[in-house]
Structures are given as structure tokens and as C-alpha cells.
Amino acid sequence: MKTTHKKIITLVTALVMVIVGFVSLTGCTSQQQTNLIRIDGAFALQPMMIKWTDEYHKLHPNVTFDVQASGAGVGMNLMLARQIDLAMLSRAINNSEVTKGAVYVSVARDAVFATINSQNPVINQIMAKGVTKKELRLIFINGTITTWGQLVGNPNITTPINIYTRGDAGCGAADTFAKYLGNYKQGNLSKHAKNAPTGDVEMAQDIVADPDGIGYNNMAYIYDANGNFQYNGSLRPIPLDLNSDGILNTTENFYNNRVALQNAINTNFLPAPPARVENLAVYHNFSGPVKAFVLWILNASGGQQYVSSTGYVALPADIIQQQITYIETGIRPQ
């Protein structure tokens, strides 16, 4: 009888240990699942984010990532709805988004440029003289420059200008480009547009397919990882005649060299806009694996070491420190 009792106790003890072990394993699995960081938002930041997540995962194999690009507006809405952990934003965060719980830090810089096809009928003239902000405004906003001949002052060229704009709501590239043209909004770019593609890839493909087209693209989609023009050189940025003197002088002619272009942004020679800051936003506060990841991004020996080689421009050290302080304290420096 005693032997049977002992056996029962032994069996119960073993069963309890199995249950405890199962619960412990389940807890580990649950903890591992919390290390999946879901990211969505701006197309502009996606190439940089892929580099960051790849490098971070090498250092922290238990942290995994799901990186999507659905546009800055979509990313913000998904983050506020708690459907993702981190939103990529290629535009400023507005007050209504802050009121709803969005907090953010800046992580890099880039720029948005008007783009054309390398087979454009007046490509040589455009590359020689550049295009002024006013001329771009007359194309995209006013609709009064309607042919490529008009743009370069040659009435014999009557080829129409086909305008492309972004169709995704809350688009950072559209927001930046519209502000550069004169503090306009994304909707102002649609009135004379032929088509409204969603995302940088679709925009670039439309321009590559249309020698008479003009659109605008984020810097990371104009140049490849080696600093060369994308799509076998078919997609070209339109040089800006910044001083509006009708000629692209030496100091303004930095578009064929990505390093020179990055330097123009870094030294603020290229104004903002079209240069701009890239941001990451979370709901209420940075915490857990997301906090650790973003702090690594902002670290000079962490994510910042990959910024320039990936085709972006690093933020100044004092601005980086402000972002780190904000993450640690929850108080945004003024």
C-alpha cells in the first residue's frame, strides 16, 4: 500500500515537472515572439531600413524583423492602430498624429528630386542649364509650361510634358516636393498629372517607360548601391538651377556623383526641401526590443556607420544626441 502511494506521489511530481517545463518553454516562445519587430511606412526609408535590420539581426539573432513599405501615411496609421511597432516617415509628423500618440526620432537625411527619362527630347539642354523652382512650379502646379520646347525656350519642339505624381495618401516624397515648389500640398500636384503611381518603384517605372514623362523620386531610388543611376541609367534626376541664372554652374552640378550630392545635402548647399529628414515613430514611447534597435541605429558604431554607403546622409552629431536623449527621457529637446 505504501509502495503504491509512493508511486502515485512520484507520478504526480513528474507530471508537475512536465507541466512546469511546458509552461516555461511556452513562456520562452512567447518572449521570443515579442522580439519580432514589425515595420512599415515610407518607401524612401525602406532600403536603409533593410540594411539596418540585416546588420542588427547578425548581432542579435533572436530579434527578427518584418519590413514592409506601404507609404508614410499608411505606416503612420498602422502604427497608431498598434498593428506595427515602428513607422518609417519621410515627412514631418503633424500635431494631430502627436495628439493620437505618435512619438518620433530622426535617423537620417536624403532628398527628393524631379526625375525624367534619359531619352527625354531635351535631355542635353536640361542637363546643361538645369531647371529652376519656378519652372517646376509652372509645370506641376500652374500647368502653364506644357511642352518640353517651352521649358528650354525652343518653340519648334512641341512634345507634350506628361506629368506623374504620387497617388498614395500621406506620401512623404509628394509632401517634400510640393513644399519645395512653394509650400503646396500633395493634392496640388494632381491637377495636371497624367497618372498617379503608388510608391517609388512604380513612379520610376512609369518615367522609364515614358521618354516624355516627368515625376519625382526619393534619392535612394535614383541611385543604386554603387552610386550609379538606376534602371541602366534610364532614370535621371533633373538638376536644380538653384540661383536661377539660366545655367548649371560648377557648384550646382553634383548629380552625376552621389558622393558629391550627399555632400551638398550635408553642407546644406542643397536646401531643405528638397533635402529632408527621415523619421521613425512609435506609439507613446520607445521601449523593449524596439528601443534597443533604434538606439543602435543612432549609434555611430552601430547603424549610423551604414548610412552614407547605403546612399543616405547622416545627421549631425548634436542632432543625433538630441534623438538619443529623447528616447531615454521621453522629453523632446526644443
LINMOBEL-V410923 format. One record per pair of residues at least 24 apart in sequence whose C-alpha atoms are under 10 Angstrom apart, sorted by sequence separation. I is the first residue (numbers start at 1). J is the second residue. D is the distance in whole Angstrom. If there is no record, write none. Layout:
I/J/D
I/J/D
//
This chain:
45/69/8
46/70/10
139/163/8
140/164/9
165/189/6
166/190/8
208/232/10
211/235/10
214/238/9
35/60/10
43/68/9
44/69/9
46/71/10
77/102/10
123/148/10
126/151/9
140/165/9
164/189/9
165/190/6
208/233/9
209/234/9
295/320/10
298/323/8
299/324/9
35/61/10
36/62/9
37/63/7
38/64/9
39/65/7
40/66/8
41/67/9
42/68/9
43/69/5
45/71/10
76/102/8
122/148/7
125/151/10
126/152/7
163/189/9
164/190/8
165/191/10
173/199/9
204/230/9
205/231/9
208/234/6
209/235/10
229/255/10
298/324/7
35/62/7
36/63/6
37/64/6
38/65/6
39/66/6
40/67/6
41/68/7
42/69/6
43/70/7
44/71/9
45/72/9
121/148/7
122/149/8
125/152/7
163/190/9
165/192/9
166/193/9
171/198/9
173/200/9
204/231/9
207/234/9
208/235/6
229/256/8
242/269/9
34/62/10
35/63/5
36/64/5
37/65/5
38/66/5
39/67/5
40/68/5
41/69/5
42/70/7
43/71/6
44/72/9
120/148/9
121/149/9
125/153/10
163/191/10
164/192/9
165/193/6
167/195/8
168/196/8
171/199/8
207/235/7
208/236/9
228/256/8
229/257/10
242/270/8
295/323/9
296/324/10
33/62/9
34/63/9
35/64/6
36/65/5
37/66/6
38/67/6
39/68/6
40/69/5
41/70/5
42/71/4
43/72/7
122/151/9
123/152/10
163/192/7
164/193/5
165/194/8
166/195/8
167/196/4
168/197/8
169/198/9
205/234/10
206/235/10
207/236/9
227/256/9
228/257/8
229/258/9
242/271/9
294/323/10
295/324/7
32/62/7
33/63/9
34/64/9
35/65/8
36/66/7
37/67/8
38/68/8
39/69/8
40/70/6
41/71/5
42/72/4
122/152/7
162/192/9
163/193/5
164/194/6
165/195/7
166/196/5
167/197/5
168/198/5
204/234/9
205/235/9
227/257/7
228/258/8
240/270/9
294/324/9
31/62/10
32/63/8
33/64/9
40/71/8
41/72/4
42/73/8
162/193/7
163/194/5
164/195/5
165/196/5
166/197/5
167/198/5
168/199/7
204/235/7
227/258/5
32/64/9
40/72/8
41/73/7
42/74/8
43/75/10
122/154/10
161/193/10
162/194/6
163/195/7
164/196/6
165/197/7
166/198/6
167/199/8
204/236/10
223/255/10
226/258/9
227/259/8
295/327/8
40/73/10
41/74/6
42/75/7
161/194/9
162/195/9
163/196/9
164/197/7
165/198/9
166/199/7
223/256/10
294/327/9
295/328/9
40/74/8
41/75/4
42/76/9
165/199/10
166/200/8
223/257/10
224/258/10
278/312/10
40/75/5
41/76/7
122/157/9
223/258/7
278/313/10
292/327/10
39/75/8
40/76/8
41/77/9
121/157/8
166/202/9
167/203/10
222/258/10
277/313/9
291/327/7
40/77/10
41/78/9
121/158/10
122/159/10
141/178/9
166/203/7
276/313/10
277/314/10
278/315/10
291/328/9
40/78/8
41/79/9
121/159/8
140/178/9
165/203/8
275/313/10
277/315/8
39/78/9
40/79/8
49/88/9
120/159/10
164/203/7
177/216/8
219/258/9
39/79/9
141/181/8
164/204/10
177/217/9
286/326/9
287/327/9
38/79/9
120/161/10
137/178/9
140/181/9
141/182/10
174/215/10
177/218/10
285/326/10
286/327/6
287/328/9
46/88/8
164/206/8
174/216/8
176/218/10
219/261/10
285/327/8
286/328/8
40/83/10
41/84/10
45/88/6
137/180/9
138/181/9
141/184/9
164/207/8
173/216/8
174/217/9
219/262/10
285/328/10
286/329/10
39/83/9
40/84/7
44/88/8
45/89/8
136/180/10
137/181/6
163/207/9
173/217/7
174/218/10
285/329/10
286/330/8
38/83/8
39/84/6
40/85/8
41/86/8
42/87/8
43/88/8
44/89/8
45/90/7
136/181/7
137/182/8
162/207/9
173/218/6
285/330/7
38/84/5
39/85/6
40/86/7
41/87/5
42/88/5
43/89/9
44/90/6
135/181/9
141/187/10
142/188/9
143/189/10
146/192/9
172/218/9
173/219/10
262/308/8
266/312/10
284/330/9
37/84/8
38/85/5
39/86/5
40/87/5
41/88/4
42/89/5
43/90/8
44/91/10
133/180/8
134/181/7
137/184/10
141/188/6
142/189/9
265/312/9
266/313/7
37/85/6
38/86/6
39/87/6
40/88/6
41/89/6
42/90/6
133/181/6
134/182/9
140/188/8
141/189/6
143/191/8
144/192/10
162/210/8
265/313/7
266/314/8
36/85/9
37/86/7
38/87/9
39/88/7
40/89/9
41/90/9
42/91/9
115/164/10
132/181/10
133/182/8
140/189/6
141/190/8
142/191/9
143/192/6
162/211/9
163/212/9
164/213/7
165/214/9
166/215/8
259/308/9
262/311/8
264/313/10
265/314/10
266/315/8
139/189/10
140/190/8
141/191/7
142/192/8
143/193/9
161/211/9
162/212/6
163/213/6
164/214/6
165/215/6
166/216/8
258/308/10
259/309/9
261/311/10
262/312/7
263/313/8
266/316/8
140/191/8
141/192/7
161/212/6
162/213/4
163/214/5
164/215/5
165/216/7
166/217/9
261/312/10
262/313/6
137/189/9
140/192/7
141/193/10
160/212/7
161/213/6
162/214/6
163/215/6
164/216/8
165/217/10
259/311/8
261/313/10
262/314/9
139/192/8
140/193/8
159/212/7
160/213/9
161/214/7
162/215/9
163/216/10
258/311/8
259/312/10
139/193/10
258/312/10
259/313/10
218/274/10
219/275/9
218/275/10
48/108/9
112/172/9
113/173/9
112/173/6
45/107/10
111/173/8
112/174/9
45/108/9
112/175/10
113/176/9
114/177/8
45/109/10
112/176/7
113/177/7
148/212/8
45/110/9
111/176/8
112/177/6
147/212/9
148/213/10
44/110/8
111/177/9
44/111/9
113/180/10
44/112/9
112/180/9
140/214/9
139/214/9
140/215/9
136/214/10
91/170/9
90/170/10
91/171/8
92/172/8
89/170/10
90/171/8
91/172/5
89/171/9
90/172/5
91/173/8
227/309/9
89/172/7
90/173/7
91/174/9
92/175/9
226/309/8
227/310/9
88/172/10
90/174/10
91/175/7
92/176/9
225/309/8
226/310/9
227/311/7
90/175/9
91/176/7
225/310/6
226/311/9
90/176/8
224/310/9
225/311/7
117/204/9
120/207/10
223/310/10
224/311/8
115/203/9
116/204/9
117/205/10
123/211/10
223/311/8
115/204/8
117/206/9
118/207/9
119/208/9
222/311/10
116/206/10
117/207/6
118/208/8
119/209/10
120/210/8
121/211/7
122/212/9
183/273/10
220/310/8
221/311/10
116/207/6
117/208/6
119/210/9
120/211/5
121/212/7
180/271/9
182/273/10
220/311/6
115/207/7
116/208/8
117/209/8
118/210/10
119/211/5
120/212/6
180/272/8
181/273/9
219/311/8
220/312/7
77/170/10
115/208/10
117/210/7
118/211/7
119/212/8
120/213/8
179/272/9
180/273/5
181/274/9
219/312/8
74/168/8
76/170/9
116/210/9
117/211/5
118/212/10
120/214/9
152/246/10
179/273/7
180/274/6
73/168/8
74/169/8
75/170/9
116/211/7
117/212/7
178/273/9
179/274/8
180/275/9
72/168/9
73/169/6
74/170/7
116/212/8
117/213/7
176/272/9
177/273/7
178/274/9
71/168/7
72/169/8
73/170/4
74/171/9
116/213/6
117/214/8
176/273/6
177/274/6
70/168/8
71/169/8
72/170/6
73/171/6
115/213/8
116/214/5
117/215/10
175/273/10
176/274/6
177/275/9
71/170/7
72/171/6
73/172/8
115/214/6
116/215/7
175/274/10
176/275/8
71/171/6
72/172/6
114/214/7
115/215/5
116/216/8
176/276/7
70/171/10
71/172/8
72/173/9
114/215/6
115/216/5
116/217/10
173/274/9
71/173/10
113/215/8
114/216/4
115/217/6
136/238/10
113/216/5
114/217/6
115/218/10
173/276/10
112/216/7
113/217/6
114/218/9
136/240/10
172/276/10
112/217/6
113/218/7
111/217/9
112/218/5
113/219/7
132/238/10
135/241/10
172/278/9
111/218/6
112/219/6
115/222/8
131/238/7
132/239/9
133/240/7
134/241/10
110/218/8
111/219/6
112/220/9
130/238/7
131/239/6
132/240/6
133/241/8
110/219/6
111/220/9
112/221/10
113/222/9
127/236/10
130/239/5
131/240/5
132/241/5
133/242/8
135/244/10
109/219/10
110/220/8
112/222/9
127/237/9
129/239/8
130/240/5
131/241/5
132/242/6
133/243/10
134/244/9
127/238/7
128/239/9
129/240/9
130/241/5
131/242/8
132/243/8
133/244/8
126/238/7
127/239/7
129/241/7
130/242/9
132/244/6
123/236/9
126/239/8
127/240/9
128/241/10
131/244/8
132/245/9
118/232/10
120/234/10
126/240/9
130/244/9
131/245/10
132/246/8
118/233/7
119/234/7
123/238/9
126/241/10
129/244/10
130/245/10
131/246/8
132/247/10
117/233/9
118/234/5
119/235/9
120/236/10
129/245/9
130/246/7
131/247/9
132/248/10
117/234/6
118/235/6
119/236/10
129/246/6
130/247/6
131/248/9
116/234/8
117/235/5
118/236/6
128/246/9
129/247/4
130/248/5
116/235/6
117/236/6
118/237/9
128/247/7
129/248/5
130/249/9
115/235/7
116/236/5
117/237/9
127/247/9
128/248/6
129/249/8
115/236/5
116/237/6
117/238/10
126/247/9
127/248/8
128/249/9
114/236/8
115/237/4
116/238/7
125/247/10
126/248/9
130/252/9
113/236/9
114/237/6
115/238/6
130/253/9
113/237/6
114/238/5
115/239/9
129/253/10
112/237/9
113/238/7
114/239/8
128/253/9
113/239/8
114/240/9
127/253/9
44/171/10
71/198/8
72/199/10
113/240/9
42/170/9
43/171/9
44/172/8
70/198/9
71/199/7
90/218/9
127/255/10
42/171/7
43/172/9
44/173/8
70/199/8
71/200/9
41/171/9
42/172/7
43/173/9
69/199/8
41/172/10
42/173/9
111/261/10
110/261/10
111/262/9
110/262/8
109/262/9
111/265/8
43/198/10
44/199/9
110/265/7
43/199/6
44/200/8
109/265/8
110/266/9
42/199/9
43/200/6
109/266/8
42/200/10
43/201/9
111/270/9
111/271/9
112/272/10
113/273/10
114/274/10
111/272/8
112/273/8
113/274/7
110/272/10
111/273/7
112/274/5
113/275/9
110/273/10
111/274/5
112/275/7
110/274/9
111/275/4
112/276/8
110/275/6
111/276/6
109/275/7
110/276/6
111/277/8
109/276/6
110/277/7
111/278/10
108/276/9
109/277/4
110/278/7
108/277/6
109/278/6
107/277/8
108/278/5
109/279/9
106/277/7
107/278/6
108/279/7
48/220/8
105/277/10
106/278/6
107/279/6
108/280/10
44/217/9
45/218/9
47/220/7
105/278/9
106/279/4
107/280/7
44/218/6
45/219/10
46/220/9
47/221/9
105/279/6
106/280/6
43/218/8
44/219/8
45/220/8
104/279/7
105/280/6
106/281/9
44/220/7
103/279/10
104/280/5
105/281/7
43/220/9
44/221/8
103/280/8
104/281/4
105/282/9
43/221/9
47/225/9
102/280/10
103/281/5
104/282/6
102/281/6
103/282/6
104/283/9
101/281/10
102/282/6
103/283/6
104/284/9
101/282/8
102/283/5
103/284/6
104/285/9
105/286/10
101/283/5
102/284/6
103/285/6
104/286/9
98/281/10
100/283/9
101/284/5
102/285/8
103/286/8
92/276/9
100/284/9
101/285/9
91/276/8
92/277/8
98/283/9
99/284/10
90/276/8
91/277/7
92/278/8
93/279/9
98/284/9
90/277/7
91/278/7
92/279/8
93/280/10
107/294/9
89/277/9
90/278/5
91/279/7
93/281/9
107/295/10
89/278/6
90/279/6
105/294/9
108/297/10
88/278/8
89/279/5
90/280/9
107/297/7
108/298/9
88/279/6
89/280/6
107/298/6
87/279/8
88/280/5
89/281/7
106/298/9
87/280/6
88/281/7
105/298/10
86/280/7
87/281/5
88/282/9
86/281/6
87/282/6
85/281/9
86/282/5
87/283/9
107/303/9
108/304/8
85/282/6
86/283/8
107/304/8
84/282/9
85/283/8
109/307/9
84/283/9
108/307/7
109/308/10
82/282/9
86/286/9
107/307/9
108/308/9
80/281/9
82/283/7
85/286/10
110/311/8
111/312/9
79/281/8
80/282/8
81/283/9
109/311/10
110/312/5
111/313/9
79/282/7
80/283/6
109/312/6
110/313/6
76/280/10
79/283/7
80/284/9
85/289/10
86/290/8
108/312/7
109/313/5
110/314/9
76/281/8
85/290/7
108/313/6
109/314/6
75/281/9
76/282/9
107/313/10
108/314/5
109/315/7
72/279/10
76/283/10
107/314/8
108/315/5
109/316/10
86/294/10
107/315/7
108/316/9
106/315/8
107/319/9
108/320/9
106/319/8
107/320/7
105/319/10
106/320/8
105/320/9
106/322/9
107/323/8
105/322/9
106/323/7
105/323/6
106/324/10
104/323/9
105/324/8
105/325/10
105/326/8
104/326/9
105/327/8
103/326/10
104/327/9
103/327/9
63/289/8
104/330/10
63/290/10
103/330/9
105/332/9
103/331/10
104/332/9
103/332/9
63/293/9
45/278/7
60/293/10
44/278/8
45/279/9
45/280/9
42/278/9
57/293/10
42/279/9
56/293/8
42/280/10
41/280/9
40/280/10
41/281/10
53/293/9
56/296/8
39/280/10
52/293/9
56/297/9
39/281/10
52/294/10
52/296/9
53/297/9
52/297/7
56/302/8
55/302/9
56/303/8
49/297/9
55/303/8
52/302/9
53/303/9
52/303/6
55/306/9
37/289/8
38/290/9
51/303/9
52/304/9
35/288/9
36/289/8
37/290/7
52/305/10
34/288/9
35/289/6
36/290/9
49/303/10
52/306/8
34/289/8
35/290/8
48/303/9
51/306/8
52/307/9
34/290/10
37/293/9
51/307/9
48/306/8
49/307/10
52/310/10
48/307/7
51/310/8
48/308/10
48/309/10
49/310/10
48/310/6
47/310/8
48/311/8
47/311/9
48/312/8
47/312/10
45/312/9
44/312/10
//
